[in-house]
Amino acid sequence: MTSRRALAALTVGVLVLTFSACSDETSSADSAASSSSTSTSVAESTTSSSSTTSSTTSSTTSSTTSSTTSTIPAVQGLGLSAQGLGDALFGADADSVVDYVGTILGAPTSDSGWVDPLAIGAACPGTQVRFVDWNDLALFFTDDSPAATGLKHFAAYTYGPAFAPTINPFGLVTANGVGVGASVEFLRASYPSALVNPGDEISGPSFFIEEGLSGFLTGAANSDTIISFVGGYGCGE
């Protein structure tokens, strides 16, 4: 921070005096010179004190600003892709994937266990399905999907709430650095072949990067942003 310093300047007038034989006049001149010297010292002292105070204030303000600045670290190891979530690939054993994600994010916030999709009224592929969530990251498991058949496996994920000021886990992005909150303009620049669909009243605006990686938007304009990602093949597809 730039300190503002008060600068004091004194202009000393030079008085041309005609010497006289009167010692009183000489004494008065000496007294006036002494008074001028004292005023200069006081002014310089005031300037130095003002500069020191300004410097101290600047240092304190800078220290306070620095100490209150913080950032939320992005989660590592869970990159969003059409093949899976980080090293957890679609088709991989369900329990192994839950354990893998758990080592990064901790225990799930919810786990449905294995259920019959018909019993819960879900239009999901397979005869048994499971939903495991870590707040705004939801993983879908089944025993039948385009990724595998006859094995309880990882089939899909969704990442991102429809409406929220923050997201947890924070910072999951694609290989090109696109994540929830990124603008449509950045999406298009990062993936020139991506399709942006303005949608309708039922589906809403969406985007498609490649088979197995898509999501939803606030709108189709460049200034609109990504709401969520969908990876793999989940329910209703």
Backbone bond lengths (Angstrom), bond angles and torsions (degrees), N, CA, C in turn:
res aa  C-N    CA-C-N  psi(-1)  N-CA   C-N-CA  omega(-1)  CA-C   N-CA-C  phi
1 M - - - 1.444 - - 1.514 108.95 -
2 T 1.344 118.30 137.01 1.458 121.11 -176.66 1.505 109.54 -84.39
3 S 1.312 115.30 125.58 1.464 120.06 -179.10 1.515 109.14 -81.51
4 R 1.306 114.78 143.42 1.465 119.30 174.82 1.517 107.97 -100.34
5 R 1.311 116.37 122.59 1.475 120.06 -177.83 1.524 110.64 -109.16
6 A 1.327 114.53 136.30 1.453 119.80 176.46 1.514 108.21 -83.20
7 L 1.301 116.09 123.81 1.462 120.25 -177.43 1.534 108.37 -105.00
8 A 1.314 116.20 126.12 1.465 120.47 179.93 1.511 109.28 -106.86
9 A 1.295 117.48 131.34 1.466 120.31 179.70 1.519 108.41 -128.94
10 L 1.257 115.03 134.23 1.474 119.70 179.55 1.532 109.12 -118.50
11 T 1.272 116.13 132.65 1.470 120.42 176.24 1.514 107.98 -104.43
12 V 1.295 113.10 118.83 1.471 118.71 -176.98 1.520 108.45 -94.97
13 G 1.310 116.14 116.66 1.468 120.04 178.35 1.515 111.07 -78.12
14 V 1.263 114.17 139.15 1.469 119.57 179.54 1.530 107.73 -98.55
15 L 1.272 113.54 118.29 1.466 119.10 -178.57 1.521 109.07 -98.09
16 V 1.289 114.01 123.88 1.473 118.69 177.79 1.526 107.06 -93.38
17 L 1.287 112.72 111.14 1.472 118.16 -176.31 1.538 110.06 -108.31
18 T 1.248 115.83 140.31 1.470 121.81 174.97 1.524 108.09 -85.09
19 F 1.366 112.33 118.62 1.459 116.56 -178.60 1.511 110.03 -59.55
20 S 1.270 114.83 135.70 1.472 120.22 175.00 1.510 109.04 -126.09
21 A 1.219 115.51 165.50 1.454 120.77 -178.50 1.502 111.83 -78.74
22 C 1.350 115.17 -7.64 1.460 118.75 -176.24 1.515 110.33 -80.83
23 S 1.333 118.18 118.19 1.464 123.00 -177.77 1.519 111.61 -68.92
24 D 1.377 118.04 -22.10 1.460 121.04 -179.56 1.497 110.71 -65.50
25 E 1.368 115.98 -39.56 1.459 120.81 -179.43 1.517 110.84 -67.28
26 T 1.354 116.96 -38.89 1.469 121.40 178.07 1.519 110.21 -62.99
27 S 1.351 115.09 -42.20 1.463 120.22 179.67 1.512 110.98 -63.68
28 S 1.384 116.67 -38.78 1.469 120.01 179.82 1.513 110.77 -65.40
29 A 1.337 116.05 -39.41 1.476 120.20 -179.87 1.504 110.36 -64.20
30 D 1.370 116.58 -42.66 1.473 120.46 179.06 1.520 110.30 -62.23
31 S 1.351 116.88 -39.32 1.461 121.45 -178.68 1.521 110.94 -66.31
32 A 1.360 115.07 -39.80 1.466 119.20 179.43 1.511 110.94 -65.66
33 A 1.353 116.11 -40.62 1.482 120.35 179.56 1.511 110.41 -64.00
34 S 1.351 116.39 -40.31 1.476 120.96 179.80 1.522 110.30 -63.69
35 S 1.357 116.21 -39.93 1.468 120.71 -179.73 1.515 110.97 -65.56
36 S 1.370 115.40 -40.09 1.482 119.86 179.14 1.507 110.90 -63.70
37 S 1.365 116.61 -40.79 1.478 121.65 179.64 1.518 110.74 -63.29
38 T 1.350 116.17 -40.92 1.472 120.51 179.96 1.518 110.94 -64.16
39 S 1.371 117.27 -41.27 1.471 121.75 179.83 1.513 111.24 -62.59
40 T 1.369 114.93 -39.71 1.472 119.64 179.00 1.520 110.91 -62.72
41 S 1.338 117.28 -42.87 1.468 121.90 -179.83 1.520 110.68 -62.50
42 V 1.346 116.46 -42.98 1.465 120.89 -179.80 1.517 110.17 -63.21
43 A 1.350 117.08 -42.90 1.465 121.44 -179.29 1.511 110.77 -63.23
44 E 1.360 117.27 -43.82 1.463 121.45 179.42 1.520 110.71 -63.81
45 S 1.338 116.27 -39.64 1.469 120.63 179.49 1.516 110.21 -64.29
46 T 1.362 116.78 -40.82 1.468 121.44 179.55 1.517 111.12 -64.23
47 T 1.372 116.10 -42.09 1.464 121.45 178.98 1.511 110.98 -61.76
48 S 1.363 116.25 -44.46 1.478 120.77 -179.98 1.516 111.25 -62.62
49 S 1.357 116.51 -41.30 1.465 121.36 -179.53 1.519 110.81 -65.57
50 S 1.378 116.05 -40.96 1.464 120.53 179.38 1.510 111.15 -63.69
51 S 1.365 115.76 -41.13 1.472 121.14 179.86 1.515 110.92 -63.81
52 T 1.360 116.54 -42.00 1.466 121.39 -179.47 1.519 110.78 -64.69
53 T 1.365 115.76 -43.71 1.465 120.05 179.49 1.513 111.70 -62.75
54 S 1.374 115.74 -42.58 1.470 120.50 179.61 1.506 111.16 -62.84
55 S 1.362 115.83 -41.89 1.468 120.69 179.71 1.516 111.39 -63.94
56 T 1.367 115.72 -41.20 1.468 120.57 -179.87 1.513 110.64 -65.06
57 T 1.355 116.40 -42.45 1.468 121.19 179.18 1.513 111.01 -62.15
58 S 1.358 115.25 -42.96 1.465 120.28 179.77 1.511 111.15 -62.58
59 S 1.353 116.04 -42.50 1.462 120.79 -179.63 1.521 111.22 -63.74
60 T 1.352 115.69 -42.25 1.465 120.68 -179.44 1.520 111.09 -65.17
61 T 1.361 116.08 -43.87 1.466 120.72 179.53 1.512 111.20 -62.22
62 S 1.351 115.49 -44.37 1.463 120.16 -179.86 1.510 111.21 -61.65
63 S 1.339 115.96 -42.01 1.465 120.64 -179.45 1.515 111.18 -64.54
64 T 1.361 116.19 -41.08 1.459 120.68 -179.52 1.519 111.29 -65.08
65 T 1.356 116.04 -43.92 1.465 120.69 179.79 1.505 110.79 -60.86
66 S 1.343 116.50 -44.32 1.457 121.42 -177.66 1.513 111.84 -64.64
67 S 1.338 116.88 -38.93 1.458 120.85 -174.90 1.521 112.68 -74.53
68 T 1.372 117.04 -19.94 1.459 118.77 -177.92 1.528 112.58 -98.26
69 T 1.343 117.94 -1.03 1.457 121.41 179.80 1.519 110.10 -85.30
70 S 1.346 117.46 128.47 1.451 120.62 179.92 1.519 109.51 -146.46
71 T 1.334 117.26 158.35 1.456 122.43 178.12 1.520 108.99 -134.15
72 I 1.344 115.62 155.18 1.459 120.94 176.38 1.514 108.06 -91.91
73 P 1.330 118.83 122.05 1.464 120.05 -179.17 1.522 111.52 -69.81
74 A 1.327 116.24 139.73 1.467 121.24 178.14 1.527 109.44 -76.35
75 V 1.322 116.24 141.85 1.464 121.76 177.97 1.525 109.25 -70.19
76 Q 1.316 116.67 134.19 1.452 122.29 179.53 1.535 110.46 -105.84
77 G 1.335 116.37 150.27 1.461 120.91 174.41 1.504 115.38 94.38
78 L 1.350 117.18 2.77 1.462 120.82 -179.10 1.528 110.26 -129.92
79 G 1.323 116.33 53.64 1.457 120.81 179.30 1.521 111.71 -64.87
80 L 1.327 116.09 141.90 1.465 122.14 -179.64 1.523 109.68 -84.52
81 S 1.334 117.54 125.63 1.462 120.41 178.54 1.519 110.91 -150.59
82 A 1.331 115.83 171.72 1.463 121.85 177.87 1.519 110.94 -78.19
83 Q 1.327 117.25 -8.68 1.467 121.67 179.87 1.524 113.00 -99.10
84 G 1.331 116.13 -15.53 1.453 119.10 -179.41 1.512 112.31 155.67
85 L 1.320 115.57 -151.77 1.455 122.95 -176.53 1.528 108.15 -125.29
86 G 1.309 116.99 101.95 1.459 119.56 -174.17 1.514 109.99 62.47
87 D 1.337 116.53 -128.43 1.464 121.21 178.35 1.522 113.06 -84.95
88 A 1.324 118.01 -3.78 1.469 122.14 178.33 1.527 108.19 -86.71
89 L 1.324 116.69 102.82 1.461 121.33 -176.26 1.519 111.70 -91.99
90 F 1.319 115.42 150.04 1.459 119.94 176.44 1.529 109.15 -61.31
91 G 1.339 116.64 136.58 1.459 122.11 -176.73 1.515 112.65 98.82
92 A 1.374 116.80 -11.97 1.463 120.38 -179.15 1.532 110.52 -74.72
93 D 1.328 116.54 154.62 1.456 123.08 179.83 1.527 111.22 -52.53
94 A 1.325 115.63 133.22 1.465 121.62 -174.91 1.522 113.47 -58.10
95 D 1.326 117.59 -51.29 1.463 120.60 -177.52 1.525 111.77 -62.62
96 S 1.320 116.68 -36.66 1.471 120.19 179.25 1.520 111.04 -65.13
97 V 1.329 116.45 -38.91 1.462 120.37 179.29 1.531 111.00 -68.59
98 V 1.325 117.14 -42.25 1.471 120.45 177.78 1.528 109.81 -60.91
99 D 1.334 116.99 -41.93 1.465 120.78 178.53 1.527 111.01 -64.24
100 Y 1.335 116.29 -41.88 1.479 121.15 -179.28 1.521 110.99 -61.58
101 V 1.328 116.73 -51.04 1.463 120.51 -179.60 1.530 109.97 -64.63
102 G 1.332 116.70 -35.81 1.460 120.92 179.12 1.517 113.45 -63.42
103 T 1.329 117.27 -32.63 1.470 119.42 178.51 1.529 111.30 -67.43
104 I 1.330 116.58 -21.45 1.468 121.17 -179.87 1.524 111.95 -96.43
105 L 1.332 116.69 -42.40 1.466 120.75 -173.99 1.523 114.62 -106.71
106 G 1.335 116.90 -9.14 1.453 119.44 -176.33 1.520 111.21 89.44
107 A 1.307 116.62 -166.08 1.465 121.29 -176.99 1.531 111.05 -66.06
108 P 1.335 117.57 145.31 1.475 120.72 178.01 1.523 111.28 -62.21
109 T 1.316 116.45 154.03 1.454 120.72 175.60 1.533 110.94 -83.84
110 S 1.341 116.75 -20.24 1.466 120.71 174.37 1.526 109.60 -159.08
111 D 1.337 115.86 149.76 1.469 122.32 179.80 1.525 107.69 -148.26
112 S 1.324 116.92 115.80 1.457 120.98 -176.60 1.523 113.09 -73.59
113 G 1.345 116.55 -19.95 1.452 119.62 -170.59 1.521 108.49 72.53
114 W 1.326 117.53 177.20 1.463 120.76 -177.82 1.526 110.01 -81.75
115 V 1.350 115.10 126.37 1.458 120.98 -178.10 1.530 109.94 -136.39
116 D 1.317 115.51 160.57 1.466 121.73 175.32 1.528 107.30 -80.51
117 P 1.332 118.53 121.84 1.466 119.60 -177.68 1.525 113.12 -59.53
118 L 1.333 117.50 -32.36 1.459 120.27 179.17 1.525 111.24 -67.23
119 A 1.325 115.65 -32.89 1.462 120.21 -178.92 1.525 112.16 -67.99
120 I 1.319 116.59 -26.59 1.474 119.92 -179.52 1.532 111.15 -105.92
121 G 1.326 116.69 4.62 1.461 120.72 177.27 1.515 113.91 70.43
122 A 1.336 117.94 28.74 1.462 122.00 -179.48 1.524 110.84 -99.89
123 A 1.333 116.15 132.60 1.463 120.87 179.16 1.520 108.99 -85.79
124 C 1.347 115.53 69.44 1.461 121.40 -175.91 1.527 110.17 -115.29
125 P 1.327 117.47 148.95 1.462 120.04 177.23 1.523 110.90 -72.63
126 G 1.345 116.78 150.04 1.459 120.74 177.26 1.508 113.35 99.21
127 T 1.330 115.11 168.07 1.466 120.75 178.60 1.520 112.02 -97.45
128 Q 1.324 117.26 -15.99 1.468 122.38 175.82 1.534 108.28 -139.12
129 V 1.314 114.86 134.97 1.467 119.64 -179.53 1.531 109.84 -133.44
130 R 1.325 114.48 160.68 1.471 120.49 -179.46 1.525 108.77 -146.98
131 F 1.326 115.82 138.38 1.463 121.50 178.75 1.535 108.61 -120.70
132 V 1.317 116.04 122.78 1.462 121.14 179.66 1.529 108.44 -124.70
133 D 1.338 116.09 124.97 1.468 121.08 -176.01 1.523 112.39 -116.29
134 W 1.325 114.10 145.97 1.463 123.12 166.77 1.519 105.05 -123.66
135 N 1.312 116.02 82.93 1.466 122.35 -176.46 1.528 110.50 55.51
136 D 1.341 118.24 -108.57 1.470 121.14 -174.99 1.533 113.84 -89.56
137 L 1.315 116.74 8.15 1.465 121.48 175.08 1.526 108.28 -113.82
138 A 1.344 116.77 119.29 1.462 121.53 -177.92 1.525 110.08 -119.16
139 L 1.339 116.11 128.92 1.464 121.63 178.20 1.525 109.69 -108.80
140 F 1.332 114.75 140.16 1.460 120.97 -179.67 1.528 109.56 -116.09
141 F 1.340 115.82 131.08 1.459 122.22 179.99 1.534 109.04 -123.52
142 T 1.314 116.58 147.29 1.466 121.34 179.10 1.523 109.18 -154.19
143 D 1.346 115.76 174.40 1.464 119.36 176.85 1.533 111.47 -104.36
144 D 1.350 115.94 8.04 1.465 119.07 178.59 1.530 110.39 -158.43
145 S 1.328 117.03 117.92 1.457 122.11 177.69 1.530 107.75 -159.91
146 P 1.320 119.14 173.22 1.460 120.05 176.20 1.529 113.12 -58.76
147 A 1.346 116.86 -19.04 1.472 119.93 -178.83 1.521 112.89 -81.36
148 A 1.328 118.19 -30.23 1.484 121.98 -178.55 1.523 109.88 -168.54
149 T 1.341 115.36 161.92 1.470 121.34 178.74 1.525 109.68 -136.13
150 G 1.346 116.52 137.79 1.455 121.29 177.39 1.513 114.52 80.19
151 L 1.328 118.28 -0.32 1.462 122.68 179.60 1.523 108.53 -124.06
152 K 1.306 117.50 133.50 1.463 120.54 175.67 1.529 107.91 -70.64
153 H 1.303 115.02 108.30 1.469 118.65 -168.69 1.533 112.93 -136.99
154 F 1.322 113.88 170.39 1.456 123.30 177.20 1.532 108.14 -78.63
155 A 1.346 116.64 121.95 1.469 119.83 -175.75 1.525 114.78 -117.37
156 A 1.338 117.91 -27.54 1.468 118.99 -176.47 1.522 111.38 -165.20
157 Y 1.324 115.20 166.60 1.470 121.72 174.01 1.518 108.90 -146.69
158 T 1.310 116.20 156.57 1.467 123.07 168.58 1.524 106.69 -129.39
159 Y 1.308 116.14 143.26 1.466 120.68 -178.43 1.521 109.01 -137.75
160 G 1.318 115.19 118.42 1.453 120.26 175.36 1.509 113.82 120.17
161 P 1.346 117.33 129.27 1.465 121.12 175.71 1.521 109.76 -78.12
162 A 1.334 115.96 157.47 1.461 119.02 179.19 1.530 111.00 -67.59
163 F 1.344 116.82 -42.92 1.461 120.57 -179.64 1.526 108.75 -140.19
164 A 1.322 116.39 114.43 1.470 120.11 178.07 1.525 109.59 -167.16
165 P 1.337 117.49 142.46 1.467 119.87 179.41 1.523 112.30 -74.00
166 T 1.337 117.35 -26.31 1.466 120.80 178.99 1.524 108.52 -132.80
167 I 1.312 115.61 165.75 1.456 120.20 -179.05 1.519 109.60 -132.93
168 N 1.315 116.35 141.74 1.459 121.86 -177.41 1.536 108.85 -139.52
169 P 1.345 117.16 120.64 1.464 130.56 4.58 1.529 112.37 -70.76
170 F 1.316 115.60 151.10 1.456 121.21 -173.26 1.531 111.80 -95.19
171 G 1.341 115.01 141.09 1.469 120.61 167.29 1.504 118.34 87.11
172 L 1.338 120.05 14.70 1.464 119.75 176.71 1.529 108.42 -71.74
173 V 1.327 116.62 129.74 1.466 121.24 -176.75 1.522 110.72 -139.22
174 T 1.330 115.60 167.32 1.462 121.43 175.70 1.524 109.25 -79.65
175 A 1.323 116.10 178.35 1.465 120.53 179.31 1.526 111.70 -62.05
176 N 1.333 117.43 -24.91 1.463 121.81 179.46 1.525 112.60 -95.64
177 G 1.329 116.74 10.67 1.464 120.69 175.14 1.505 116.17 81.64
178 V 1.325 117.89 17.19 1.472 120.97 -179.98 1.524 109.35 -93.17
179 G 1.331 116.93 128.58 1.461 121.43 -179.28 1.509 111.54 -139.75
180 V 1.317 116.70 -176.10 1.463 121.81 176.85 1.530 108.94 -60.92
181 G 1.328 116.29 133.20 1.458 121.11 -178.47 1.511 113.54 97.26
182 A 1.339 117.86 -13.88 1.466 121.13 178.57 1.528 109.32 -68.30
183 S 1.321 116.92 149.46 1.456 120.92 -178.92 1.521 111.29 -77.51
184 V 1.322 115.54 158.12 1.457 120.79 176.17 1.530 109.58 -63.16
185 E 1.319 115.94 -34.24 1.467 120.29 177.73 1.527 110.56 -60.97
186 F 1.341 117.17 -43.69 1.462 120.92 179.17 1.528 110.73 -68.42
187 L 1.321 116.93 -37.53 1.462 121.79 177.02 1.521 110.11 -59.21
188 R 1.320 116.70 -47.53 1.464 121.24 -179.02 1.529 111.84 -66.19
189 A 1.327 116.34 -37.63 1.465 119.95 178.99 1.525 111.05 -68.46
190 S 1.347 116.20 -36.56 1.465 120.75 -178.46 1.529 111.87 -77.64
191 Y 1.334 115.75 -33.33 1.475 121.06 179.80 1.532 108.47 -132.17
192 P 1.336 117.57 83.91 1.466 121.35 -176.32 1.530 113.96 -56.31
193 S 1.333 117.51 -26.76 1.461 120.01 -179.22 1.535 112.86 -90.41
194 A 1.325 117.42 1.24 1.474 120.70 -179.56 1.530 110.28 -63.85
195 L 1.318 115.43 143.67 1.458 121.18 178.30 1.527 109.45 -101.03
196 V 1.314 116.48 132.75 1.469 122.21 177.45 1.522 107.63 -114.40
197 N 1.328 116.10 120.88 1.463 121.87 -176.24 1.527 109.50 -111.74
198 P 1.343 118.11 120.26 1.472 119.68 179.84 1.520 112.84 -64.11
199 G 1.361 117.45 -19.01 1.452 121.63 175.77 1.512 113.99 71.57
200 D 1.333 114.44 -165.53 1.455 121.00 179.21 1.528 108.70 -142.08
201 E 1.320 117.19 -168.66 1.462 120.46 -177.23 1.517 112.69 -66.72
202 I 1.330 117.08 -22.12 1.461 120.65 -178.16 1.518 112.35 -89.10
203 S 1.324 116.34 -51.32 1.464 119.86 -174.17 1.521 114.05 -89.56
204 G 1.331 117.78 -34.50 1.450 120.73 -177.71 1.517 111.61 80.47
205 P 1.345 117.76 166.98 1.460 121.74 -179.47 1.531 111.13 -62.68
206 S 1.340 116.54 141.58 1.457 119.90 -177.83 1.522 110.61 -146.87
207 F 1.330 116.09 171.62 1.465 120.77 176.04 1.524 109.01 -137.68
208 F 1.323 115.18 157.88 1.463 122.18 -179.45 1.523 107.64 -137.46
209 I 1.334 116.82 114.38 1.459 120.94 179.17 1.522 110.39 -88.44
210 E 1.330 116.75 -50.19 1.462 123.22 176.17 1.527 108.13 -162.52
211 E 1.302 117.06 170.63 1.457 121.02 179.37 1.525 109.57 -57.57
212 G 1.346 115.87 120.28 1.455 120.42 -179.12 1.518 114.42 97.04
213 L 1.341 117.81 0.13 1.469 120.17 178.79 1.533 109.39 -146.47
214 S 1.319 115.12 108.90 1.464 121.11 -177.95 1.522 108.49 -149.57
215 G 1.341 116.77 -166.97 1.454 118.71 178.80 1.509 112.55 173.01
216 F 1.337 115.47 -168.90 1.458 121.35 -175.57 1.522 111.19 -123.24
217 L 1.359 114.75 155.36 1.466 122.50 -173.42 1.524 111.80 -128.19
218 T 1.331 115.74 164.07 1.458 120.40 172.61 1.526 110.37 -77.54
219 G 1.332 116.92 -22.07 1.456 122.87 -179.49 1.520 109.12 179.85
220 A 1.335 116.59 179.88 1.458 120.49 -176.73 1.523 114.19 -100.83
221 A 1.333 118.58 -2.23 1.464 121.50 179.02 1.522 110.58 -75.38
222 N 1.322 116.92 158.09 1.467 121.22 -179.12 1.525 112.56 -58.26
223 S 1.334 116.91 -30.69 1.464 120.60 -178.21 1.525 113.16 -81.91
224 D 1.339 117.62 -10.83 1.464 120.68 177.87 1.526 109.69 -72.19
225 T 1.339 116.43 168.07 1.459 120.36 -173.37 1.526 112.93 -130.63
226 I 1.337 114.33 165.44 1.466 121.51 179.04 1.527 109.87 -79.92
227 I 1.330 116.23 129.88 1.467 122.10 177.93 1.525 110.66 -91.44
228 S 1.335 116.54 -44.54 1.463 119.66 -175.60 1.524 111.36 -157.27
229 F 1.344 114.59 163.43 1.461 122.81 175.99 1.525 109.27 -116.34
230 V 1.326 114.99 148.44 1.469 121.34 173.69 1.521 106.59 -129.64
231 G 1.323 115.51 124.01 1.452 119.56 179.28 1.529 110.64 -120.43
232 G 1.332 117.14 142.11 1.457 120.45 178.11 1.508 112.77 84.44
233 Y 1.350 115.98 -151.25 1.466 121.60 -176.31 1.528 108.60 -131.25
234 G 1.317 115.00 104.04 1.456 119.40 -176.38 1.499 113.92 -103.24
235 C 1.302 116.05 -155.80 1.468 121.18 -178.75 1.524 110.75 -73.14
236 G 1.328 115.38 147.66 1.448 121.05 177.64 1.516 114.14 80.86
237 E 1.337 117.52 7.75 1.467 120.12 -179.62 1.521 110.62 -107.24
